[in-house]
Every structure is written in structure tokens, then in C-alpha cells.
């Protein structure tokens, strides 16, 4: 395997999942003019982003993190 493991590290899965969730929310905010976000929902998004940054700090030196970044840059 390219990253040397069958499963990516848990922290990397948190980062990737959060990236997808927040990207979807951003697309909703940009393109669904009728969509409103309430304060609690926005605070949840902020908490998710903070947790993902903390997870990234723990995993960024892992080889799997480099593969993840390459996939973001060059993947579909």
C-alpha cells in the first residue's frame, strides 16, 4: 500500500471527513440562496474545524498525510 497501512490514521480520517462536511456546507451556503444557518449549526461547524486542525497537528508528519495532500491536489 502507498501509505503502508490498510487504514489511514484516525486523525487523518477526522481531517478528511471534516473537509468533506465543511466543503458541502460551503457549497450549500454559496449556491442555495434559501438556505439559512442558525447559530448552533455554525458553532458546530466551527467546532468541527477546530477539531480537524488539532487532528492535523497530530498527524501531519505521518506519511499518510502526504498521500492525503496529494489526493486533494491531484485527485478527482
NUBA-509485 format. One record per atom (N, C-alpha, C): x, y, z. Coordinates in pm, whole numbers, plus 50000, padded with zeros to 5 digits. Atoms other than C-alpha are relative to their C-alpha. Layout:
BEGIN
XYZ/...
//
This chain:
BEGIN
500834988050000/500005000050000/500875012550000/499244987550013/501135035349925/500325006350135/499754993749869/500785047150285/500494990150103/499455009949909/501955014750443/499034994950105/501005004849905/498715007150626/498714997149924/501275002950066/495344992650539/498955010650032/500924989449960/493505020250725/500805012650030/499324987549963/494515056850743/499885002550150/500104996849857/495205070251093/498675006950032/501284994249958/492105080651286/499995015249984/499964985450013/493215117051297/499875004449854/500104996550141/493575117450920/498574997949948/501405002050037/490085102950881/499135011450051/500734988449946/488805131251105/500205012049909/499694988550088/490545157250887/499244998549868/500635002150130/489255141950563/498475001250010/501454999349983/485695137650691/499525014150025/500374986249970/485575172850827/500135008649875/499834992650124/486945186650500/498784998249909/501155002950085/484135169550308/498745006750056/501214994349939/481415180450555/499975015349988/499974985350006/482535216750566/499965005049857/500074996250142/483015218150189/498554999249950/501415001250038/479425205850143/499195011650057/500714988749939/478175232350386/500335013049927/499614988150075/480145258750199/499275000949867/500735000050127/478575248249871/498525003450021/501384996449967/475135250050031/499885015050023/500054985749969/475875284850162/500195008449874/499724992350123/477185296249823/498874999249898/500885002350114/474545281349594/498534998050033/501405001549961/471335275649791/499565012850070/500314986749946/470025310949836/498934999650109/501025001249897/467165298650054/500494993650129/499455007249884/469435280250297/500485009950104/499544991849887/469875296850635/500654991050103/499295007449896/472315285150900/499735007150133/500224993949870/471385290751262/501314999950080/498794998349920/473895299951529/500574986650050/499535012849948/474055265051680/500684991849891/499415007450112/474775249551340/501375005649964/498724993650033/477525274751266/501044996950107/499065003249893/479105269051607/500464985449993/499625014050021/479065231651534/501064999149890/499004999950109/480915238151207/501355005350050/498754994449946/483475259551390/500694989750089/499425010349914/483985232151650/500604988649919/499465010450087/484455206451374/501325004449938/498774994950061/487065228451205/501135000450103/498984999749895/488925233551534/500534986050031/499595013849974/488945196051599/500854994549885/499225004750116/490215189451246/501405006149999/498674993949992/493075214451289/500854993250107/499265007049894/494045197351616/500424986249952/499675013250053/493895163351445/501125001149897/498954998050100/496015176751158/501355002250067/498734997849928/498665188951402/500604986950049/499515012949950/498905153651540/500454990849887/499765009950106/499025135751204/500845005349883/499394994250120/500725159650962/501374994549965/498685005850029/504145142950993/499914985649951/500205013950044/502675108750908/500044999449847/499925001750145/503365095750557/498615000449936/501375000050052/499615091050510/499505014249976/500414986250019/499165128650545/500485005449866/499504995750130/501355134450240/499164994349887/500865006350100/499255109950040/498675007449994/501254992549994/496125128250156/500135013349928/499824987150066/497505161750043/500134998449849/499895002650144/498465147449704/498644996849940/501335003250048/494965133249667/499135012449990/500774987550007/493445167349745/500435008249879/499494991650109/495675184349491/499754993849863/500015006150132/495555158849210/498904989649979/501075010050012/492595135849281/498815005449924/501214995750072/489205136849116/499215009450087/
//
